[in-house]
Protein backbone atom coordinates (compact mmCIF):
# COMPACT_ATOMS: atom_id res chain seq x y z
CA UNK A 1 0.00 0.00 0.00
CA UNK A 2 1.50 3.30 -1.05
CA UNK A 3 1.13 6.33 1.20
CA UNK A 4 4.39 8.12 0.34
CA UNK A 5 6.57 9.59 -2.34
CA UNK A 6 9.11 8.13 -4.71
CA UNK A 7 12.30 9.42 -3.09
CA UNK A 8 15.83 8.42 -4.05
CA UNK A 9 19.40 9.26 -3.16
CA UNK A 10 20.91 11.94 -5.44
CA UNK A 11 22.99 9.31 -7.23
CA UNK A 12 19.86 7.34 -8.11
CA UNK A 13 17.59 10.16 -9.20
CA UNK A 14 20.36 11.71 -11.29
CA UNK A 15 20.01 8.66 -13.55
CA UNK A 16 16.26 9.15 -14.01
CA UNK A 17 16.27 12.55 -15.69
CA UNK A 18 14.39 15.76 -14.94
CA UNK A 19 11.37 15.93 -12.68
CA UNK A 20 8.70 18.44 -11.73
CA UNK A 21 7.97 19.80 -8.24
CA UNK A 22 4.48 21.02 -7.34
CA UNK A 23 2.97 22.44 -4.17
CA UNK A 24 0.69 19.98 -2.37
CA UNK A 25 -1.82 22.79 -1.64
CA UNK A 26 -0.92 25.17 -4.45
CA UNK A 27 -3.36 27.77 -5.72
CA UNK A 28 -3.34 30.37 -8.47
CA UNK A 29 -1.45 33.49 -7.42
CA UNK A 30 0.72 31.83 -4.74
CA UNK A 31 3.85 32.62 -6.80
CA UNK A 32 5.23 29.12 -6.17
CA UNK A 33 8.82 28.97 -7.42
CA UNK A 34 9.57 32.70 -6.89
CA UNK A 35 12.64 31.61 -4.95
CA UNK A 36 14.51 28.30 -4.93
CA UNK A 37 17.43 27.07 -2.85
CA UNK A 38 19.18 23.71 -3.31
CA UNK A 39 21.61 22.05 -0.91
CA UNK A 40 22.72 18.45 -1.38
CA UNK A 41 19.60 16.26 -1.49
CA UNK A 42 17.24 19.07 -0.50
CA UNK A 43 15.38 21.80 -2.38
CA UNK A 44 13.41 24.62 -0.73
CA UNK A 45 10.86 26.38 -2.94
CA UNK A 46 9.25 29.63 -1.84
CA UNK A 47 5.71 30.86 -2.51
CA UNK A 48 5.64 34.40 -1.10
CA UNK A 49 1.97 35.04 -1.89
CA UNK A 50 0.50 31.91 -0.29
CA UNK A 51 -2.46 32.93 1.90
CA UNK A 52 -2.83 29.89 4.18
CA UNK A 53 -1.70 31.85 7.28
CA UNK A 54 -2.90 35.27 6.22
CA UNK A 55 -2.81 37.49 3.15
CA UNK A 56 0.55 37.04 1.42
CA UNK A 57 1.96 35.34 4.53
CA UNK A 58 3.97 33.06 2.27
CA UNK A 59 5.11 29.45 2.52
CA UNK A 60 8.24 27.40 1.92
CA UNK A 61 8.11 23.83 0.58
CA UNK A 62 10.93 21.39 1.30
CA UNK A 63 11.66 18.47 -1.02
CA UNK A 64 14.16 15.64 -0.76
CA UNK A 65 14.80 13.78 -4.01
CA UNK A 66 11.13 13.67 -4.99
CA UNK A 67 10.52 11.99 -8.37
CA UNK A 68 6.86 11.76 -9.44
CA UNK A 69 7.70 10.43 -12.90
CA UNK A 70 10.46 9.81 -15.39
CA UNK A 71 10.79 11.77 -18.59
CA UNK A 72 9.57 8.92 -20.79
CA UNK A 73 7.19 6.03 -20.30
CA UNK A 74 8.84 2.68 -19.72
CA UNK A 75 6.30 -0.17 -19.42
CA UNK A 76 7.41 -3.42 -17.81
CA UNK A 77 8.68 -5.74 -20.55
CA UNK A 78 10.54 -8.57 -18.79
CA UNK A 79 7.73 -11.13 -18.46
CA UNK A 80 9.03 -14.51 -19.63
CA UNK A 81 12.64 -13.52 -18.94
CA UNK A 82 15.16 -15.25 -16.71
CA UNK A 83 18.05 -12.94 -15.82
CA UNK A 84 21.30 -14.23 -14.29
CA UNK A 85 23.45 -11.86 -12.23
CA UNK A 86 27.01 -13.15 -11.76
CA UNK A 87 29.87 -11.61 -9.74
CA UNK A 88 32.64 -10.30 -11.98
CA UNK A 89 36.27 -9.27 -11.60
CA UNK A 90 35.33 -5.58 -11.31
CA UNK A 91 33.60 -6.07 -7.93
CA UNK A 92 30.21 -5.81 -9.62
CA UNK A 93 27.81 -8.06 -11.47
CA UNK A 94 27.47 -9.18 -15.07
CA UNK A 95 23.88 -9.64 -16.29
CA UNK A 96 22.77 -12.13 -18.91
CA UNK A 97 19.47 -13.51 -20.14
CA UNK A 98 19.47 -17.31 -19.89
CA UNK A 99 17.01 -20.07 -20.73
CA UNK A 100 13.73 -19.73 -18.86
CA UNK A 101 13.97 -21.42 -15.45
CA UNK A 102 11.26 -21.63 -12.79
CA UNK A 103 11.03 -24.00 -9.82
CA UNK A 104 7.36 -24.92 -9.32
CA UNK A 105 8.11 -26.52 -5.91
CA UNK A 106 7.72 -23.28 -3.98
CA UNK A 107 8.53 -24.41 -0.45
CA UNK A 108 7.18 -22.71 2.69
CA UNK A 109 4.64 -19.90 2.79
CA UNK A 110 5.70 -16.93 4.93
CA UNK A 111 2.05 -15.76 5.05
CA UNK A 112 2.96 -12.25 3.97
CA UNK A 113 0.54 -9.40 4.37
CA UNK A 114 0.46 -5.97 2.78
CA UNK A 115 3.84 -4.24 3.23
CA UNK A 116 5.38 -6.88 5.52
CA UNK A 117 8.94 -8.13 6.06
CA UNK A 118 9.92 -11.64 7.10
CA UNK A 119 13.34 -12.48 8.61
CA UNK A 120 14.70 -15.90 7.66
CA UNK A 121 17.92 -17.49 8.94
CA UNK A 122 19.61 -19.61 6.28
CA UNK A 123 20.05 -23.30 7.06
CA UNK A 124 21.49 -26.44 5.43
CA UNK A 125 24.95 -24.84 5.49
CA UNK A 126 23.92 -22.11 3.05
CA UNK A 127 25.25 -18.54 3.09
CA UNK A 128 25.18 -15.79 0.50
CA UNK A 129 28.21 -13.62 -0.35
CA UNK A 130 27.18 -10.16 -1.52
CA UNK A 131 29.46 -7.16 -2.11
CA UNK A 132 32.17 -8.19 0.33
CA UNK A 133 29.95 -9.55 3.12
CA UNK A 134 28.71 -13.07 3.67
CA UNK A 135 25.15 -13.23 4.93
CA UNK A 136 23.53 -15.92 7.06
CA UNK A 137 20.13 -14.21 7.25
CA UNK A 138 17.73 -12.49 4.89
CA UNK A 139 14.66 -10.26 5.06
CA UNK A 140 11.95 -11.15 2.56
CA UNK A 141 9.72 -8.19 1.71
CA UNK A 142 6.20 -8.63 0.41
CA UNK A 143 6.84 -5.88 -2.15
CA UNK A 144 9.20 -7.95 -4.28
CA UNK A 145 12.53 -7.38 -2.55
CA UNK A 146 15.01 -9.07 -0.25
CA UNK A 147 17.36 -7.14 2.03
CA UNK A 148 20.35 -8.03 4.17
CA UNK A 149 21.00 -6.73 7.68
CA UNK A 150 17.99 -4.43 8.00
CA UNK A 151 14.70 -3.43 6.38
CA UNK A 152 13.43 -0.24 4.81
CA UNK A 153 10.14 1.49 5.53
CA UNK A 154 8.12 -0.89 7.72
CA UNK A 155 4.85 1.04 7.43
CA UNK A 156 4.05 1.29 3.73
CA UNK A 157 5.41 0.67 0.24
CA UNK A 158 8.22 3.16 -0.21
CA UNK A 159 10.24 3.19 -3.44
CA UNK A 160 12.86 5.33 -1.72
CA UNK A 161 14.02 2.18 0.08
CA UNK A 162 15.97 1.34 -3.07
CA UNK A 163 18.18 4.40 -2.61
CA UNK A 164 19.08 3.67 1.01
CA UNK A 165 22.47 2.44 2.23
CA UNK A 166 20.84 -0.99 2.53
CA UNK A 167 22.03 -4.13 0.72
CA UNK A 168 19.08 -5.15 -1.42
CA UNK A 169 18.00 -7.17 -4.42
CA UNK A 170 14.89 -5.73 -6.04
CA UNK A 171 13.47 -8.62 -8.00
CA UNK A 172 10.30 -6.60 -8.53
CA UNK A 173 10.08 -3.58 -6.22
CA UNK A 174 6.44 -2.69 -6.68
CA UNK A 175 3.35 -2.15 -4.55
CA UNK A 176 2.29 -5.80 -4.17
CA UNK A 177 -0.40 -6.99 -1.77
CA UNK A 178 -0.27 -10.68 -0.80
CA UNK A 179 -3.08 -10.08 1.70
CA UNK A 180 -5.55 -10.10 -1.21
CA UNK A 181 -4.25 -13.15 -3.07
CA UNK A 182 -1.33 -15.38 -3.93
CA UNK A 183 1.52 -15.83 -1.49
CA UNK A 184 5.22 -15.38 -0.79
CA UNK A 185 7.29 -18.55 -0.40
CA UNK A 186 10.86 -19.60 0.31
CA UNK A 187 12.76 -22.84 -0.17
CA UNK A 188 16.12 -23.63 1.44
CA UNK A 189 18.63 -25.99 -0.15
CA UNK A 190 22.34 -26.57 0.47
CA UNK A 191 23.54 -24.52 -2.50
CA UNK A 192 20.65 -22.15 -3.15
CA UNK A 193 17.81 -20.24 -1.54
CA UNK A 194 14.64 -19.52 -3.51
CA UNK A 195 12.03 -16.81 -2.91
CA UNK A 196 8.82 -16.74 -4.96
CA UNK A 197 6.14 -14.09 -5.08
CA UNK A 198 3.43 -16.32 -6.49
CA UNK A 199 0.31 -14.88 -8.15
CA UNK A 200 0.49 -11.78 -5.95
CA UNK A 201 -1.84 -8.90 -6.90
CA UNK A 202 -0.84 -5.27 -7.08
CA UNK A 203 -2.23 -2.97 -4.40
CA UNK A 204 -4.90 -0.87 -6.09
CA UNK A 205 -7.75 1.39 -4.99
CA UNK A 206 -9.91 0.77 -8.06
CA UNK A 207 -10.82 -2.85 -7.34
CA UNK A 208 -8.88 -4.23 -10.31
CA UNK A 209 -7.19 -7.55 -9.47
CA UNK A 210 -4.10 -8.70 -11.32
CA UNK A 211 -1.57 -11.48 -10.73
CA UNK A 212 2.22 -11.39 -10.69
CA UNK A 213 4.72 -14.23 -10.26
CA UNK A 214 8.41 -13.52 -9.72
CA UNK A 215 11.08 -15.91 -8.51
CA UNK A 216 14.50 -15.01 -7.07
CA UNK A 217 17.16 -17.69 -6.56
CA UNK A 218 20.30 -16.93 -4.52
CA UNK A 219 23.29 -19.23 -5.08
CA UNK A 220 26.12 -19.83 -2.61
CA UNK A 221 28.53 -18.58 -5.28
CA UNK A 222 27.08 -15.07 -4.94
CA UNK A 223 25.18 -15.29 -8.23
CA UNK A 224 21.43 -14.77 -8.30
CA UNK A 225 18.70 -15.42 -10.83
CA UNK A 226 15.37 -13.66 -11.37
CA UNK A 227 12.50 -15.16 -13.38
CA UNK A 228 9.27 -13.46 -14.41
CA UNK A 229 6.61 -16.12 -14.89
CA UNK A 230 3.36 -14.31 -15.54
CA UNK A 231 3.40 -10.60 -14.70
CA UNK A 232 0.20 -8.68 -15.36
CA UNK A 233 1.60 -5.31 -14.35
CA UNK A 234 2.73 -3.37 -17.41
CA UNK A 235 2.34 0.15 -16.05
CA UNK A 236 2.31 0.15 -12.23
CA UNK A 237 -0.82 1.73 -10.78
CA UNK A 238 1.16 3.94 -8.38
CA UNK A 239 3.73 4.85 -11.02
CA UNK A 240 6.79 3.07 -9.61
CA UNK A 241 8.43 -0.29 -10.28
CA UNK A 242 12.16 -1.06 -9.98
CA UNK A 243 14.27 -4.09 -10.88
CA UNK A 244 17.93 -4.22 -9.88
CA UNK A 245 20.35 -4.38 -6.97
CA UNK A 246 21.92 -2.10 -4.38
CA UNK A 247 25.20 -2.88 -2.62
CA UNK A 248 24.29 -0.69 0.36
CA UNK A 249 27.58 1.21 0.12
CA UNK A 250 28.00 4.93 0.69
CA UNK A 251 28.69 7.14 -2.36
CA UNK A 252 27.57 4.40 -4.74
CA UNK A 253 28.40 4.10 -8.41
CA UNK A 254 25.01 4.00 -10.14
CA UNK A 255 23.92 2.76 -13.56
CA UNK A 256 20.46 2.82 -15.11
CA UNK A 257 20.04 0.05 -17.69
CA UNK A 258 17.60 -1.67 -20.02
CA UNK A 259 17.46 -5.33 -19.02
CA UNK A 260 16.19 -6.32 -22.45
CA UNK A 261 19.54 -5.11 -23.80
CA UNK A 262 21.85 -7.75 -22.37
CA UNK A 263 24.54 -8.91 -21.82
CA UNK A 264 25.73 -6.21 -19.41
CA UNK A 265 29.34 -7.13 -18.64
CA UNK A 266 32.29 -5.73 -16.73
CA UNK A 267 30.41 -3.25 -14.56
CA UNK A 268 31.62 -2.23 -11.11
CA UNK A 269 28.40 -0.44 -10.16
CA UNK A 270 27.08 -0.52 -6.61
CA UNK A 271 23.54 0.18 -7.81
CA UNK A 272 22.25 -1.13 -11.12
CA UNK A 273 18.59 -0.85 -11.95
CA UNK A 274 15.78 -0.30 -14.45
CA UNK A 275 12.87 1.96 -13.53
CA UNK A 276 9.48 1.12 -15.04
CA UNK A 277 6.69 3.66 -15.00
CA UNK A 278 4.23 5.72 -17.00
N, C-alpha and C positions, 0 to 999 in steps of 0.2 A: 504494500500500500504506500503510495507516494504522498507525502505531505511536506516536501521540501524542494530545494532547488537542485539544479545540476551545477555543482561547484567542483573545481579542479585546482590542482596546484598550477602555478604559472607555467611550469614546463609542459604540463599536459595541455592546458587550454591554448598555449601558443601554437600547438600543432593543428588546432581545429578551426583557425581562421577568425575573421571578425565576428563580433556579436553586438547586440543592441541592448542598451539599458533603458528601462522605463520605470517611472514612479508607480508604486503599488496603488497610490490613491491620487494619481495625477488628475488635474483638471485644466481646462483651457485658461490661459492667462497666468499660470503659476510661474512661468519663466524657468521651467526645469532645464538644467544644462547651462544656465547663465555663467556659472563658475564650476570648474572641475579641478580636483587635485588627485594625483595618483602617487602612491608610495608602495613599492613592493607589490603585494598581492591585493592591495586595497585601492578602491576609488571612492572619492567623496564627491557627490554631485549636488550643487546648490540650486534651490528654487526660491528666490528671494521674495516672490509675490504670493507664495502659498498662504492661504487664509485660515488654515485649520485652527490656529491659536490666536486669531485676531487678524484684522485687515493688514495684509502685507507683512505678517509676522515672520514669514519665511520658514523654510525647512532645509535640512541637509539629509541626503540619502547615502548610506554606506553600503558598498558592494565588495564582495570578496570572490573574485573568479567566477562570477555568475555567467553561465552559458545557456540561454534558452534554446538555441538552435545552432546548427552549423550552416555554412553558407550555401550548401547544396544538399539536396535530398540524397540519402544513401540507404535504400531499402535492404533488409537482410536478405542475403543471397547465398548462404552457406548450407542450406538444407541438402542432405545427401552427401555432404563432405565428411571425410575423416582427415584431420590435420595432426601431424606428428611434430612435436617440438623436441629438439635434441640438443643437449649441451654442446657447445663448440669451443674451439681453442681460443676464442676472443672473449671468453667469460660471459658469453651470451647464449642465445639459442638460435639454431637454424630451424626453419619451418618448411615442411613439405606436405603436399597432399599425397596420401597413400590409399591403397585399396580400402573400400568401405569395410569397417569392422565394428560390430556391436555385439556385446555379450548380453543375451536375453535372460540369463540367470542373474537377477538383480541383487540378490542377497537380502539384507535386513532393512526394514523400513524404520527410518528415524522418527516418523510421525511428525513431520514438519508442519508448522502453521504458517500464517502470513508473517513474513519478516522475522523469521526465527533463525537461531544459530545453534549448532549441535556439536559439542566437543567429542572427538573420538580419539582414543589412544591406540596407536598401531599395535598389532600383535603379530604372531607367527614369524617373529624375527625381522619384520619389515621396518625400514626407515626410508626417508625421502630426502636426498641431498638437493638443496635449492639455493643458488647464489651464495655459496660459501658456508652455509649452515646445514646441519643434518637434523631433520625433524622427526620426532617420535610421536607427535600428536598433530591433529588437524582440526580445524573448525569448518563444518559444512554449513553453508548459508542457503536458506531456502530460495534466495534470489539468484541462483545460478553461479555462485562463487565458492571457492575454498580459500581459507586464510591460515596463516601459520603464526602462532605466538599470541594473537589477539584477535579481536573482531572490530568491525567498524560501527556504524550507527546501529544501536540495538533497538531503536524505537520505530523506525520506518525505513522504507527503501530509499537509499541515498546514493545516487551515482557518484557523489564526491568521494566516497570510500575508495574509489579506484585511484585517486590521486594522493592518498595518505602514504606516510612512511610505514607501510604495512605489507609484508610479503603476501602476495595474492595471485591466484589464477582465476581469471574471469572467463569461465567456460561460456557463460551466457548471462552477463550482468544486466538483468532486466527485472521489471516489477512483476515477479511471479507470485502466485497465491496457491500453495498446496492445500490450504484449508478448504478450498472449493472443489478440489478434484485431483486425481493423480497422486503421486507420492514421491518422496526423496529416499533413495536407497544407497547402501554401501555394501561392498563385499571385500573382505580381507583375504589375501593370499600371500604366500611367502615372498613372491617377487613383484607383486603389484597390488594396488589398492584402487577400487573402482567406485565412483560415485555416479549415480544416475538420477536425473530429474525426469521422471517418467510421466508423460501425459499431464503435465502441470499447466493449468490455465494461467493466463495473464490476469493481473488485477485490473479490473475495469469498473467504471461506475455506470456503464450503459447497459449492463445485463448480457452483453455478448460473451459467449464462452468459447474459448479456443483451447488448443492442446499443443504442448511443446515437450519434446523428448530430446534430452542432451545427455551425453555420457562422457565423463572424464576418467581417464585411467592414468594413475601415477605409477611409474616403474622405479625399482630400486636403483637404477642407473642414473636417475635424475631426469630422464625423458618423461614426457607426458603426451597423451593422445586425447583429442576431443572429437566426438562424433555427433553429428546432427541427424537424428533419425525421425523426422516428422516434426517440423517447426511451422506452426500456423502464423506466427507473428512475422509480418513483412515490414510494416511500419509500426513501431511500438506506440501504444495508446498514449503513454505519458511523454513520448518524444525522446527516450533515451535507452540505448542498448549498446553494450560494450563487450567485445571479445578481445582477450589478450592476457598479458601478465605484467606484474609489478614486482620488482625485486625487494621493495621496501627501503631502499637506500636513500640517503639524503643526496640532494643535488643530482637527481637522476638524469641519465641520457635517455631521451625519449624519441620514439619513432612511431608515426602514424602510417599504417600500411593498408593494402587491399589484399585480404587473404585469398581472393580468387587468383591473385597474381603471384603464384609461388613457382619455384622455390625462393625463399628468402634466406640467404646464406651469409655467414661471416660477420653477423652483427654483434656488437658488444653492448646493446642497449639494455638499460635497466627496466624501462617500460616500453612495451611494444603492444600496439592495440589497433583495432578498427572500431570506429564509432558509427553506429547505424541510427538513422533518424530521419524525420521528415524534412 
